[in-house]
Amino acid sequence: MTGDDAIAETSALERHKADFRATVWGDFFITHVFSDQETVNGWIARIEALKEEVIMAMMISTEKLHLIDVVERLGIGYHFEAEIEEQLRQIHEETILEEAVEFAGDNLRNYYFKVDHGDEDDNRVLSKRIAHVLERPLRKGAPRHEHLFFITVYEQEKGHNKTLLKLAKLSWNHLQSIYQQEIKGISRWWIDLDFATRIPFARNRPVEIYFWAIGSMWEPKFALARYFITKITMLVSVTDDMYEERGILDELELFTSVVERWDTSMKDLPDYMRTLYAAIVDVVDEIATTMTAQGRDYCGDYLKEAEKYIVRAFLSHARWFAAGEVPTVEEYRRVGLHSSAYPPLACAALCGLGEKASKEAFEWLLSHPKIFVAVSDHCRVMDDIVANQFERKSGHGPSLVECYMKQHEVSREEAVKALKKMLKDDWKEINKEWVIDQPSFVCREIISMLVGLARMMELRYTEFDGCAASDRVTKDVVRAVLVTPMVIVDDV
């Protein structure tokens, strides 16, 4: 390399770093100095002291269900998993029918109208809670977003438990400090890839995608799973962009065949594809090596299979676009099971769960169980409903909206209405599998992870494409969860 070449390469990397830092979050998470370790250690000590008080209260309380409900809503249930499980064993699980949900919804709306017009402080707090649950029921809410909301309104309630509130705020700040260190590492890895120079169409979204990982696995014990999920999802996102925006069909066919063979020579790939595939192989190898060290050498093979699933699905979309073809709704949804990106994402999460994610659990996941199908379909359908208006302008392939319109010869409005009915059906299946039909060999964390993916879709895509439009509402939510600590007053 000549001196001029070296200068040019250095300049390109500096431009890339500047490009990342110019994004909504780049410079902040690379350069910002967050809470010092002494402050964090102080939070941890206070948390441990408050936990003992809560455990005692849980044992003697005459309103155990209410106390447990508040603990979970405040986002501190992870401190008391064993205690909560023991208490719930002694309390009767009830089944709520759809008619009961409708009845409750009607009554909540009527009650909201009454309390929203009152002047008392308690009425205003209650109206906020009712409006929130009517907009997004708790079962559909992304955990950290729900915790943030409940801490805010709980603090305004008269007679709130000061110990619980203080523990919730300390735990929030402690978790936030953990997230901040994790996203710093992810951001540095992303900069080192230098995709902005080598793959110009790659979007800079490490913070937004890390936030997605928090949505499905937010507790501190899931740090490794979040790390794996974020890296895999970021590379899947670039792969998706390549199949939709940049790739020529012949090159995409070649790329798919290389991934199918897991051919690491990459000699026939164009430069930009070689760069992307090398990054995918490196991350899969990193995860596989980590898993082998844990005595779980089978994990890497399942992750490779999941990567193969997704490039096949992306290629199907590219072929439809190239041929000007609009598939049937049924065919589109079958492919969408994998183009939702959930197979590699979910496998990455399982890799980070340690011994709880057995070989049998991987086999179960890749056999397309009902809850996985419902979660993946929910993602694909919701994404297509919301993003359809943007994609029609940018030359993407057919969305599920167009597929439904053509197959059933209906208007766009009628198609969207029918697809929203599909979303409701998906949630029914998710709830059924979540509560009733969970296999004995699949741990609670795996089911919660899958449900968390659907919850994040509800948060980020109900009104807009939250991942693409990070300068809108998503920015405020991300800042609250990842950046702004809660104010803790000792006498709250």
Secondary structure, 3 states (H helix, E strand, C coil): CCHHHHHHHHHHHHHHHHHHHCCCCHHHHHHCCCCCHHHHHHHHHHHHHHHHHHHHHHHHCCCHHHHHHHHHHCCCHHHHHHHHHHHHHCCCCCCCCHHHHHHHHHHHHHHHHHHCCCCCHHHHHHHHHHHHHHHCCHHHCCHHHHHHHHHHHHHHCCCCCHHHHHHHHHHHHHHHHHHHHHHHHHHHHHHHHCHHHHCCCCCCCHHHHHHHHHHHCCCHHHHHHHHHHHHHHHHHHHHHHHHHHHCCHHHHHHHHHHHHHCCCCCCCCCHHHHHHHHHHHHHHHHHHHHHHHCCCCCHHHHHHHHHHHHHHHHHHHHHHHHHCCCCCHHHHHHHHHHHCCHHHHHHHHHHCCHHHCCHHHHHHHHCCCHHHHHHHHHHHHHHHHHHHHHHHHHCCCCCHHHHHHHHHCCCHHHHHHHHHHHHHHHHHHHHHHHHCCCCCCCCHHHHHHHHHHHHHHHHHHCCCCCCCCCCCHHHHHHHHHHCCCCCCCCCC
